[in-house]
Amino acid sequence: MNNNEVANIIYNQIGYKSMLMIGAKNLVTMDDGLGFKIMRNTKGINYIEIKLNSLDLYDVRFCYVTVKGIKEIAVDNNCYTDMLRGSIEKNTGLYIRL
Protein backbone atom coordinates (compact mmCIF):
# COMPACT_ATOMS: atom_id res chain seq x y z
CA MET A 1 0.00 0.00 0.00
CA ASN A 2 1.46 3.40 -0.94
CA ASN A 3 1.32 6.60 1.11
CA ASN A 4 -1.62 8.11 -0.80
CA GLU A 5 -3.75 5.04 -0.16
CA VAL A 6 -2.98 5.10 3.56
CA ALA A 7 -3.81 8.82 3.76
CA ASN A 8 -7.11 8.30 1.91
CA ILE A 9 -8.07 5.43 4.20
CA ILE A 10 -7.39 7.53 7.31
CA TYR A 11 -9.38 10.44 5.86
CA ASN A 12 -12.33 8.17 5.05
CA GLN A 13 -12.24 6.51 8.48
CA ILE A 14 -12.48 9.88 10.23
CA GLY A 15 -15.11 11.04 7.76
CA TYR A 16 -15.66 14.05 5.53
CA LYS A 17 -18.21 15.71 7.84
CA SER A 18 -16.04 15.19 10.90
CA MET A 19 -13.10 16.78 9.12
CA LEU A 20 -15.31 19.78 8.26
CA MET A 21 -16.44 20.13 11.87
CA ILE A 22 -12.86 20.47 13.15
CA GLY A 23 -11.89 22.79 10.31
CA ALA A 24 -9.28 20.45 8.81
CA LYS A 25 -7.19 22.11 6.11
CA ASN A 26 -3.80 21.83 4.46
CA LEU A 27 -3.93 18.03 4.36
CA VAL A 28 -0.52 16.47 3.84
CA THR A 29 0.28 12.90 2.81
CA MET A 30 3.14 11.56 4.91
CA ASP A 31 5.02 8.29 5.21
CA ASP A 32 2.20 5.92 6.23
CA GLY A 33 -0.02 8.72 7.44
CA LEU A 34 -1.90 11.98 7.19
CA GLY A 35 -1.26 15.39 8.71
CA PHE A 36 -3.57 18.41 8.81
CA LYS A 37 -4.17 21.74 10.51
CA ILE A 38 -7.33 22.30 12.54
CA MET A 39 -9.31 25.26 13.83
CA ARG A 40 -8.61 27.12 17.07
CA ASN A 41 -9.53 25.23 20.24
CA THR A 42 -9.17 25.48 24.01
CA LYS A 43 -6.27 23.01 24.21
CA GLY A 44 -3.98 25.05 21.92
CA ILE A 45 -3.61 22.31 19.32
CA ASN A 46 -3.46 23.41 15.69
CA TYR A 47 -1.95 20.36 13.95
CA ILE A 48 -2.77 16.64 14.03
CA GLU A 49 -0.62 13.86 12.61
CA ILE A 50 -1.99 10.32 12.24
CA LYS A 51 0.37 7.51 11.25
CA LEU A 52 -0.10 3.80 10.69
CA ASN A 53 2.29 1.78 12.85
CA SER A 54 3.68 -1.74 12.46
CA LEU A 55 0.75 -3.27 14.41
CA ASP A 56 -1.77 -1.92 11.86
CA LEU A 57 -2.96 0.56 14.49
CA TYR A 58 -2.71 4.35 14.50
CA ASP A 59 -0.39 6.68 16.38
CA VAL A 60 -1.91 10.16 16.75
CA ARG A 61 0.18 13.25 17.61
CA PHE A 62 -1.42 16.50 18.66
CA CYS A 63 0.89 19.49 18.17
CA TYR A 64 1.15 23.24 18.28
CA VAL A 65 3.04 24.47 15.22
CA THR A 66 4.60 27.91 14.91
CA VAL A 67 7.40 29.49 12.93
CA LYS A 68 9.72 28.65 15.84
CA GLY A 69 8.99 24.92 15.63
CA ILE A 70 6.69 22.11 16.70
CA LYS A 71 5.57 21.56 20.29
CA GLU A 72 4.04 18.15 20.92
CA ILE A 73 1.11 18.50 23.33
CA ALA A 74 -0.37 14.98 23.43
CA VAL A 75 0.12 11.53 21.89
CA ASP A 76 -2.25 8.57 21.59
CA ASN A 77 -0.49 5.39 20.51
CA ASN A 78 -2.04 2.17 19.18
CA CYS A 79 -5.52 3.55 18.44
CA TYR A 80 -8.01 1.39 16.60
CA THR A 81 -10.10 2.88 13.81
CA ASP A 82 -13.14 3.39 16.01
CA MET A 83 -11.00 5.24 18.57
CA LEU A 84 -9.77 7.98 16.20
CA ARG A 85 -12.77 10.29 16.57
CA GLY A 86 -12.82 9.93 20.35
CA SER A 87 -9.11 10.64 20.55
CA ILE A 88 -9.52 13.83 18.51
CA GLU A 89 -12.46 14.97 20.64
CA LYS A 90 -10.66 14.23 23.91
CA ASN A 91 -7.41 15.96 23.01
CA THR A 92 -8.73 19.02 21.14
CA GLY A 93 -12.03 19.69 22.90
CA LEU A 94 -13.76 19.93 19.49
CA TYR A 95 -16.85 17.83 18.87
CA ILE A 96 -16.88 15.91 15.59
CA ARG A 97 -20.28 14.26 15.84
CA LEU A 98 -23.73 15.62 16.50
C-alpha positions, 0 to 999 in steps of 0.5 A, spaced: 500 500 500 502 506 498 502 513 502 496 516 498 492 510 499 494 510 507 492 517 507 485 516 503 483 510 508 485 515 514 481 520 511 475 516 510 475 513 516 475 519 520 469 522 515 468 528 511 463 531 515 467 530 521 473 533 518 469 539 516 467 540 523 474 540 526 476 545 520 481 540 517 485 544 512 492 543 508 492 536 508 498 532 507 500 525 505 506 523 509 510 516 510 504 511 512 499 517 514 496 523 514 497 530 517 492 536 517 491 543 521 485 544 525 481 550 527 482 554 534 480 550 540 481 550 548 487 546 548 492 550 543 492 544 538 493 546 531 496 540 527 494 533 528 498 527 525 496 520 524 500 515 522 499 507 521 504 503 525 507 496 524 501 493 528 496 496 523 494 501 528 494 508 528 499 513 532 496 520 533 500 526 535 497 533 537 501 538 536 502 546 536 506 548 530 509 555 529 514 558 525 519 557 531 517 549 531 513 544 533 511 543 540 508 536 541 502 536 546 499 529 546 500 523 543 495 517 543 499 510 541 495 504 538 488 507 536 483 502 533 479 505 527 473 506 532 478 510 537 480 515 532 474 520 533 474 519 540 481 521 541 480 527 537 475 529 541 478 528 547 485 531 546 482 538 542 475 539 545 472 539 538 466 535 537 466 531 531 459 528 531 452 531 532 
